Each structure stands twice: as C-alpha cells, then as structure tokens.
Amino acid sequence: MQAPDTLAEEDLVGIMLPEIHVSGTPHKPLSKTERYAYWRRVRDVKKVLPIAEELSRTITETYEYAETLPTKRERRAHLARVKKELIRDYTPRMKDLTLGQGLLLIKLVNRQTGSTGYEIVKSIYGGLTATWYNLFAKFYGGDLDVKFDPEHVEDDAVTERIIYLWRYGLL
C-alpha cells in the first residue's frame, strides 16, 4: 500500500513549537537608570547562575550519597569531607562576587534546590552556626532564609526572565 499524497480531514499533524511565557504586565520603555540596573542584573545572572547550578548538583549528589551510608558517623565524616572541598573550591570564587551577586546567589541556590540558604547551612553546620551566618548576612543586608518567588516578587520575575532569555540564546 502506498502512502497518500494529501492529508485527509481526520489526519492529525503534530508540530513541536518552542515554549513561550506570557506575563500579565506589558513592557514599557525603560529609563536610563532602569536600563542600567537591568543590564547589571544580566551581568550578575550570567556570573552567578553557573555557580548556583554547580552548588545545586553538589548538594543533591552529597545528600543522595549520604543517604546510602549506613551509620551516622560515616555520614558526618562524608559531610565534613564535602565541606572542606566546598570551602577549598568556592572560597576564591565567592571572594570575587559583589554584595549584590552574593545576594542573588542565595536566591538562585533556592531556585535550583528548593531549599533556602539557611536550611542548607543548618544541615551541614548545625542550627547555631546557621543562625550566626544568617545574622552576619542580615548585617550586610542579606538573608539566608529568603526564597526565590517570581510569581510575587517583581525583581525575581525579572531575574527569571533573564535566565529564560539567556538559556535560549536570546540575550
């Protein structure tokens, strides 16, 4: 039997289209100050997002592996090794970040992992140290307990849009 040259009325054709996002707010022209802030955010996302993704993978792999360890002692030893590796590998990179990039990193780690920075620090170092780090962050205008919420926070929505545009090569 030969394939038909034309489509019948009941034949369906599927076409894969790229995903699009529709926002409820129309785009308005940006002032010079807003344009500068937007491009600074683009620069910050491009610098910080790869770090957040690496940290997310490391955290996920660490906890998945730690769950397979039979004793609490082995889990603590493994977490101690990972902690030393993280400090060794990421301290030089973190020192190069600006304050704004550091605050963005906290939000992007939450976006990638679903856990706040406070929860991650608490699981590795314990509650007292996590509270101390959170107080230290608040002294500099940050908060380890902040969540990434593009649905309700306009700044996070802009960041999410920048990530989308960058991922699809539109930026």
KELO-538936 format. One line per 5 residues: number of its first residue (from 1); their letters; for each residue x, y, z of N, C-alpha, C. Coordinates in nm, 4 decimals. Each point is the difference from the previous one (the first is absolute). Layout:
N
NUM) A) X,Y,Z,X,Y,Z,X,Y,Z | ...;
This chain:
171
1) MQAPD) 0.0854,-0.1183,0.0000,-0.0854,0.1183,0.0000,0.0894,0.1239,0.0000 | -0.0382,0.0991,-0.0756,0.0787,0.1210,-0.0155,-0.0562,0.1105,0.0904 | 0.0916,0.0839,0.0567,-0.0426,0.1101,0.0860,-0.0729,0.1049,-0.0827 | -0.1069,0.0587,0.0549,-0.0743,0.1013,-0.0759,0.0810,0.1291,-0.0139 | -0.0235,0.0710,-0.1102,0.0695,0.1261,-0.0253,-0.0640,0.1169,0.0742;
6) TLAEE) -0.1227,-0.0117,0.0396,-0.0698,0.1074,0.0703,-0.0511,-0.0519,0.1339 | -0.0294,0.0931,0.0867,-0.0523,-0.0349,0.1317,-0.1519,-0.0012,-0.0042 | -0.0563,-0.0993,0.0610,-0.1455,-0.0057,0.0110,-0.0443,0.0887,0.1150 | -0.1285,0.0245,0.0099,-0.0524,0.0882,0.1042,0.0263,-0.0533,0.1397 | 0.0025,-0.1303,0.0184,0.0180,-0.0560,0.1338,0.1467,-0.0197,0.0385;
11) DLVGI) 0.0942,0.0251,-0.0914,0.1424,-0.0142,0.0311,0.0459,0.1162,0.0876 | 0.0850,-0.0300,0.0965,0.0548,0.1018,0.0888,0.1486,0.0163,-0.0277 | 0.0465,0.1227,0.0052,0.1413,0.0298,-0.0195,0.0484,0.0687,0.1270 | 0.1093,-0.0494,0.0573,0.0552,0.0603,0.1212,0.1246,0.0803,-0.0319 | 0.0066,0.1196,0.0525,0.1163,0.0860,-0.0189,0.0458,0.0452,0.1376;
16) MLPEI) 0.1278,-0.0184,0.0305,0.0560,0.0446,0.1277,0.0390,0.1472,-0.0119 | -0.0580,0.0832,0.0829,0.0314,0.1420,0.0026,0.0786,0.0311,0.1262 | 0.0844,0.1035,-0.0042,0.0743,0.0347,0.1212,-0.0929,0.0530,0.1084 | 0.0406,-0.0206,0.1236,-0.0781,0.0462,0.1141,0.0046,0.1520,0.0063 | -0.1135,0.0627,0.0297,-0.0037,0.1445,0.0172,-0.0610,0.0314,0.1358;
21) HVSGT) 0.0374,0.1140,0.0541,-0.0555,0.0454,0.1270,-0.0730,0.1311,-0.0247 | -0.1197,0.0089,0.0505,-0.0800,0.1203,-0.0143,-0.0141,0.0609,0.1379 | 0.0417,0.1245,0.0128,-0.0133,0.0662,0.1292,-0.1206,0.0925,-0.0050 | -0.0539,0.0283,0.1162,-0.1193,0.0824,0.0079,0.0277,0.1481,-0.0092 | 0.1260,0.0391,0.0074,0.0309,0.1417,-0.0034,0.0642,0.0356,-0.1333;
26) PHKPL) -0.0491,0.1053,-0.0653,0.0608,0.0399,-0.1269,0.1374,0.0624,0.0244 | 0.0871,-0.0141,-0.0981,0.1328,0.0594,0.0123,-0.0071,0.1467,-0.0382 | 0.0596,0.0831,0.0815,0.0031,0.1423,-0.0286,0.1455,0.0395,-0.0237 | 0.0233,0.1088,-0.0689,0.1386,0.0433,-0.0211,0.0679,0.0272,0.1345 | 0.1242,-0.0422,0.0112,0.0734,0.0176,0.1247,0.0730,0.1333,-0.0003;
31) SKTER) 0.0076,0.0611,0.1177,0.0793,0.1215,0.0130,0.1480,-0.0388,-0.0032 | 0.0856,0.0977,-0.0056,0.1442,-0.0270,-0.0056,0.0455,-0.0749,0.1254 | -0.0507,0.0386,0.1150,0.0356,-0.0661,0.1259,-0.0503,-0.1438,0.0022 | -0.1232,-0.0209,-0.0450,-0.0562,-0.1355,-0.0032,0.0753,-0.0888,-0.0988 | 0.0392,0.0565,-0.1144,0.0770,-0.0752,-0.0985,0.1352,-0.0421,0.0575;
36) YAYWR) 0.0643,0.0913,0.0713,0.1285,-0.0304,0.0632,-0.0171,-0.1119,0.1033 | -0.1045,0.0087,0.0825,-0.0249,-0.1034,0.1013,-0.0307,-0.1340,-0.0660 | -0.0751,0.0025,-0.1104,-0.0335,-0.1238,-0.0707,0.1263,-0.0668,-0.0529 | 0.0863,0.0737,-0.0664,0.1208,-0.0606,-0.0574,0.0992,-0.0418,0.1075 | -0.0026,0.0692,0.1134,0.0820,-0.0446,0.1127,-0.0532,-0.1339,0.0511;
41) RVRDV) -0.1317,-0.0169,0.0047,-0.0602,-0.1266,0.0423,0.0339,-0.1111,-0.0999 | -0.0002,0.0330,-0.1294,0.0389,-0.0984,-0.1021,0.1427,-0.0468,0.0259 | 0.0900,0.0937,0.0243,0.1398,-0.0345,0.0288,0.0089,-0.0880,0.1240 | -0.0734,0.0360,0.1033,0.0044,-0.0762,0.1249,-0.0549,-0.1415,-0.0182 | -0.1098,-0.0137,-0.0743,-0.0582,-0.1329,-0.0230,0.0979,-0.0866,-0.0774;
46) KKVLP) 0.0633,0.0567,-0.1018,0.0959,-0.0773,-0.0798,0.1188,-0.0464,0.0838 | 0.0366,0.0770,0.1000,0.1135,-0.0377,0.0842,-0.0404,-0.0979,0.1098 | -0.1190,0.0174,0.0577,-0.0394,-0.0739,0.1197,-0.0765,-0.1289,-0.0306 | -0.0782,-0.0037,-0.1070,-0.0811,-0.1185,-0.0284,0.0831,-0.1276,-0.0164 | 0.1136,0.0025,-0.0711,0.0800,-0.1233,-0.0072,0.0483,-0.0482,0.1372;
51) IAEEL) 0.0339,0.0928,0.0880,0.0425,-0.0378,0.1352,-0.1165,-0.0640,0.0745 | -0.1186,0.0603,-0.0102,-0.1182,-0.0548,0.0680,-0.0332,-0.1393,-0.0522 | 0.0142,-0.0212,-0.1300,-0.0286,-0.1321,-0.0568,0.1013,-0.1038,0.0477 | 0.1287,0.0384,0.0067,0.1028,-0.0918,0.0514,-0.0275,-0.0354,0.1456 | -0.0305,0.1014,0.0805,-0.0292,-0.0246,0.1412,-0.1219,-0.0899,0.0153;
56) SRTIT) -0.1003,0.0225,-0.0806,-0.1204,-0.0826,0.0056,0.0322,-0.1458,-0.0298 | 0.0783,-0.0233,-0.1050,0.0391,-0.1381,-0.0332,0.0800,-0.0623,0.1136 | 0.0946,0.0756,0.0551,0.0832,-0.0515,0.1087,-0.0842,-0.0339,0.1217 | -0.0908,0.0891,0.0365,-0.0856,-0.0226,0.1168,-0.0879,-0.1228,-0.0217 | -0.0599,-0.0104,-0.1178,-0.0873,-0.1139,-0.0298,0.0775,-0.1310,0.0039;
61) ETYEY) 0.1162,-0.0033,-0.0653,0.0815,-0.1219,-0.0015,0.0463,-0.0369,0.1404 | 0.0380,0.1003,0.0783,0.0483,-0.0253,0.1360,-0.1082,-0.0644,0.0848 | -0.1210,0.0553,-0.0041,-0.1059,-0.0547,0.0840,-0.0495,-0.1348,-0.0496 | -0.0005,-0.0200,-0.1307,-0.0380,-0.1322,-0.0509,0.1013,-0.1053,0.0432 | 0.1293,0.0340,-0.0066,0.1028,-0.0947,0.0420,-0.0039,-0.0202,0.1516;
66) AETLP) -0.0205,0.1090,0.0743,-0.0031,-0.0100,0.1465,-0.1138,-0.0900,0.0467 | -0.1101,-0.0013,-0.0732,-0.1128,-0.0861,0.0370,0.0342,-0.1481,-0.0134 | 0.0970,-0.0325,-0.0846,0.0371,-0.1408,-0.0194,0.0974,-0.0487,0.1064 | 0.0604,0.0917,0.0742,0.0969,-0.0399,0.1026,-0.0738,-0.0588,0.1200 | 0.0504,-0.1113,0.0543,-0.0750,-0.0714,0.1039,-0.0003,0.0673,0.1375;
71) TKRER) 0.1084,0.0670,0.0366,0.0054,0.0548,0.1359,0.0044,0.1524,-0.0020 | -0.0417,0.0557,0.1122,0.0022,0.1448,0.0146,0.1437,0.0525,-0.0006 | 0.0893,-0.0777,0.0547,0.1412,0.0392,0.0051,0.0580,0.0137,-0.1410 | -0.0307,-0.0949,-0.0867,0.0483,0.0067,-0.1380,-0.0613,0.1186,-0.0747 | -0.1274,0.0286,0.0278,-0.0646,0.1156,-0.0631,0.0679,0.1295,0.0423;
76) RAHLA) 0.0284,0.0122,0.1297,0.0678,0.1211,0.0483,0.1383,0.0138,-0.0608 | 0.0732,-0.1108,-0.0110,0.1337,0.0033,-0.0597,-0.0080,0.0418,-0.1472 | -0.0995,-0.0527,-0.0699,-0.0173,0.0365,-0.1412,-0.0343,0.1484,-0.0133 | -0.0913,0.0496,0.0830,-0.0361,0.1419,-0.0042,0.1192,0.0885,0.0336 | 0.0846,-0.0442,0.0928,0.1197,0.0768,0.0343,0.0944,0.0079,-0.1200;
81) RVKKE) 0.0170,-0.1116,-0.0720,0.0855,0.0012,-0.1198,-0.0562,0.0933,-0.1066 | -0.1294,-0.0080,-0.0214,-0.0636,0.0848,-0.1013,0.0115,0.1467,0.0397 | -0.0178,0.0277,0.1286,0.0102,0.1375,0.0486,0.1389,0.0560,-0.0284 | 0.1044,-0.0784,0.0265,0.1370,0.0450,-0.0275,0.0205,0.0250,-0.1487 | -0.0534,-0.0894,-0.0831,0.0125,0.0171,-0.1451,-0.0730,0.1258,-0.0472;
86) LIRDY) -0.1197,0.0231,0.0537,-0.0761,0.1187,-0.0384,0.0742,0.1275,0.0381 | 0.0549,0.0018,0.1205,0.0746,0.1177,0.0448,0.1219,0.0210,-0.0888 | 0.0720,-0.1078,-0.0296,0.1200,0.0098,-0.0837,-0.0348,0.0473,-0.1416 | -0.1064,-0.0549,-0.0563,-0.0326,0.0294,-0.1394,-0.0719,0.1334,-0.0197 | -0.0863,0.0372,0.0930,-0.0863,0.1153,-0.0235,0.0426,0.1285,0.0701;
91) TPRMK) 0.0869,-0.0064,0.0996,0.0404,0.1226,0.0690,0.0607,0.1021,-0.0956 | 0.0938,-0.0378,-0.0875,0.0545,0.1014,-0.0918,-0.1062,0.0593,-0.0933 | -0.0937,-0.0824,-0.0449,-0.1050,0.0501,-0.0889,-0.0964,0.0917,0.0744 | -0.0297,-0.0322,0.1254,-0.0934,0.0815,0.0776,0.0610,0.1357,0.0343 | 0.1302,0.0035,0.0188,0.0649,0.1271,0.0320,-0.0062,0.0977,-0.1166;
96) DLTLG) -0.0164,-0.0516,-0.1225,-0.0094,0.0863,-0.1175,-0.1400,0.0557,-0.0216 | -0.0988,-0.0485,0.0736,-0.1375,0.0462,-0.0177,-0.0225,0.1317,0.0727 | -0.0839,0.0847,-0.0593,-0.0424,0.1212,0.0689,-0.1094,-0.0373,0.1000 | -0.0389,0.0947,0.0825,-0.1064,-0.0255,0.0968,-0.1299,-0.0366,-0.0720 | -0.0338,0.0740,-0.1045,-0.1217,-0.0291,-0.0761,0.0031,-0.1378,-0.0640;
101) QGLLL) 0.1164,-0.0404,-0.0500,0.0131,-0.1327,-0.0590,-0.0128,-0.1081,0.1065 | 0.0516,0.0264,0.1189,-0.0138,-0.0958,0.1099,-0.1454,-0.0175,0.0412 | -0.0738,0.1110,0.0057,-0.1424,-0.0076,0.0339,-0.0773,-0.0743,-0.1090 | 0.0370,0.0238,-0.1250,-0.0634,-0.0709,-0.1110,0.0326,-0.1490,0.0060 | 0.1222,-0.0339,0.0389,0.0396,-0.1406,0.0118,-0.0869,-0.0732,0.1017;
106) IKLVN) -0.0294,0.0652,0.1121,-0.0855,-0.0613,0.1021,-0.1369,-0.0336,-0.0599 | -0.0561,0.0942,-0.0774,-0.1317,-0.0238,-0.0608,0.0065,-0.1078,-0.1077 | 0.1062,0.0009,-0.0803,0.0091,-0.0977,-0.1081,0.0263,-0.1408,0.0528 | 0.0713,-0.0111,0.1109,0.0173,-0.1325,0.0616,-0.1358,-0.0508,0.0473 | -0.0812,0.0885,0.0562,-0.1361,-0.0393,0.0386,-0.0812,-0.0408,-0.1226;
111) RQTGS) 0.0158,0.0718,-0.1089,-0.0711,-0.0339,-0.1244,0.0411,-0.1378,-0.0499 | 0.1285,-0.0313,0.0078,0.0511,-0.1265,-0.0529,-0.0311,-0.1186,0.0913 | 0.0113,0.0202,0.1319,-0.0124,-0.1127,0.0930,-0.1366,-0.0106,0.0654 | -0.0705,0.1112,0.0114,-0.1262,-0.0012,0.0731,0.0198,0.0190,0.1496 | 0.1244,0.0092,0.0441,0.0317,0.0228,0.1413,0.0627,0.1376,0.0153;
116) TGYEI) -0.0313,0.0663,0.1094,0.0609,0.1305,0.0244,0.1450,-0.0182,0.0414 | 0.0756,0.1073,-0.0096,0.1395,-0.0046,0.0429,0.0114,-0.0368,0.1469 | -0.0941,0.0488,0.0807,0.0009,-0.0316,0.1426,-0.0160,-0.1501,0.0223 | -0.0937,-0.0621,-0.0719,-0.0226,-0.1445,0.0158,0.1231,-0.0804,-0.0409 | 0.0673,0.0439,-0.1063,0.1198,-0.0709,-0.0463,0.1120,0.0129,0.1017;
121) VKSIY) 0.0235,0.1225,0.0481,0.1059,0.0211,0.0996,-0.0327,-0.0757,0.1278 | -0.1262,-0.0004,0.0397,-0.0405,-0.0708,0.1215,0.0247,-0.1497,-0.0127 | -0.0268,-0.0567,-0.1164,0.0201,-0.1443,-0.0166,0.1476,-0.0373,-0.0012 | 0.0868,0.0912,-0.0411,0.1437,-0.0302,-0.0048,0.0686,0.0362,0.1307 | -0.0248,0.1209,0.0497,0.0722,0.0499,0.1170,-0.0763,-0.0122,0.1309;
126) GGLTA) -0.1321,-0.0066,-0.0060,-0.0796,-0.0023,0.1217,-0.0744,0.1313,0.0184 | -0.0960,-0.0012,0.0918,-0.0885,0.1134,0.0205,0.0663,0.1254,0.0531 | 0.0918,-0.0143,0.0946,0.0650,0.1168,0.0591,0.0840,0.0737,-0.1037 | 0.0774,-0.0738,-0.0764,0.0836,0.0616,-0.1027,-0.0861,0.0624,-0.1090 | -0.1090,-0.0655,-0.0376,-0.0896,0.0544,-0.1019,-0.0609,0.1319,0.0471;
131) TWYNL) -0.0387,0.0057,0.1263,-0.0554,0.1236,0.0553,0.1053,0.1100,0.0000 | 0.1225,-0.0350,0.0361,0.1093,0.0970,0.0003,0.0247,0.0535,-0.1417 | 0.0061,-0.0884,-0.0991,0.0209,0.0424,-0.1387,-0.1158,0.0864,-0.0488 | -0.1214,-0.0327,0.0419,-0.1153,0.0793,-0.0411,0.0063,0.1399,0.0609 | 0.0413,0.0107,0.1251,0.0166,0.1316,0.0627,0.1084,0.0800,-0.0709;
136) FAKFY) 0.1077,-0.0669,-0.0366,0.1090,0.0648,-0.0723,-0.0494,0.0499,-0.1363 | -0.0794,-0.0813,-0.0684,-0.0552,0.0398,-0.1300,-0.0942,0.1189,0.0162 | -0.0813,0.0000,0.1048,-0.0939,0.1103,0.0221,0.0739,0.1299,0.0297 | 0.1165,-0.0099,0.0611,0.0816,0.1182,0.0270,0.0382,0.0693,-0.1308 | 0.0185,-0.0776,-0.1060,0.0364,0.0550,-0.1305,-0.1193,0.0141,-0.0950;
141) GGDLD) -0.1206,-0.0122,0.0524,-0.1187,0.0214,-0.0818,-0.0531,-0.1245,-0.0682 | 0.0507,-0.1158,0.0351,-0.0458,-0.1253,-0.0597,-0.0865,-0.0779,0.0960 | -0.0413,-0.1162,-0.0435,-0.0793,-0.0894,0.0832,0.0132,-0.1397,-0.0580 | 0.0515,-0.0933,0.0775,0.0164,-0.1369,-0.0487,-0.1333,-0.0722,-0.0125 | -0.1031,0.0532,0.0620,-0.1303,-0.0664,0.0004,-0.0919,0.0510,-0.1114;
146) VKFDP) 0.0539,0.0777,-0.0937,-0.0809,0.0574,-0.1070,-0.0289,-0.1064,-0.1060 | -0.1190,0.0106,-0.0599,-0.0414,-0.0952,-0.1032,-0.0103,0.0709,-0.1350 | 0.0260,-0.0735,-0.1052,-0.0149,0.0503,-0.1368,-0.1464,-0.0161,-0.0385 | -0.0686,0.1114,-0.0257,-0.1442,-0.0035,-0.0259,-0.0359,0.0908,-0.1178 | 0.0161,-0.0480,-0.1237,-0.0288,0.0854,-0.1156,-0.1481,0.0322,-0.0180;
151) EHVED) -0.0874,-0.0756,0.0657,-0.1437,0.0258,-0.0116,-0.0419,0.1269,0.0739 | 0.0674,0.0311,0.1115,-0.0435,0.1107,0.0845,0.1025,0.1117,0.0159 | 0.1263,-0.0255,-0.0329,0.1046,0.1011,0.0164,0.0469,0.0426,-0.1391 | -0.0179,0.1277,-0.0317,0.0306,0.0489,-0.1343,0.1472,-0.0187,-0.0361 | 0.0893,0.0239,0.0947,0.1432,-0.0162,-0.0247,0.0337,-0.1449,-0.0367;
156) DAVTE) -0.0646,-0.0944,0.0665,0.0213,-0.1418,-0.0318,-0.0581,-0.0347,-0.1367 | -0.1109,0.0646,-0.0373,-0.0589,-0.0238,-0.1320,0.0938,0.0488,-0.1102 | 0.0643,0.1137,0.0229,0.0977,0.0515,-0.0968,0.1176,-0.0966,-0.0107 | 0.0465,-0.0496,0.1136,0.1102,-0.0963,-0.0003,-0.0390,-0.1269,-0.0751 | -0.1201,-0.0491,0.0226,-0.0469,-0.1210,-0.0693,-0.0060,0.0235,-0.1508;
161) RIIYL) -0.0448,0.1167,-0.0405,-0.0057,0.0326,-0.1431,0.1400,0.0058,-0.0596 | 0.0943,0.0582,0.0713,0.1386,0.0066,-0.0477,0.0563,-0.1407,-0.0165 | -0.0263,-0.0875,0.0967,0.0476,-0.1391,-0.0084,-0.0597,-0.0676,-0.1230 | -0.1293,0.0190,-0.0220,-0.0672,-0.0592,-0.1164,0.0629,0.0496,-0.1303 | 0.0161,0.1316,-0.0110,0.0566,0.0573,-0.1222,0.1430,-0.0472,-0.0230;
166) WRYGL) 0.0772,-0.0082,0.1068,0.1400,-0.0429,-0.0119,0.0086,-0.1468,-0.0410 | -0.0831,-0.0835,0.0592,0.0016,-0.1439,-0.0318,-0.0338,-0.0278,-0.1459 | -0.0909,0.0787,-0.0559,-0.0424,-0.0219,-0.1380,0.0773,0.0858,-0.1001 | 0.1087,0.0619,0.0461,0.0867,0.0752,-0.0900,-0.0600,0.1288,-0.0520 | -0.0959,0.0542,0.0713,-0.0648,0.1234,-0.0429,0.0597,0.1225,0.0671;
171) L) 0.1018,-0.0206,0.0787,0.0606,0.1103,0.0744,0.1496,-0.0034,-0.0178;
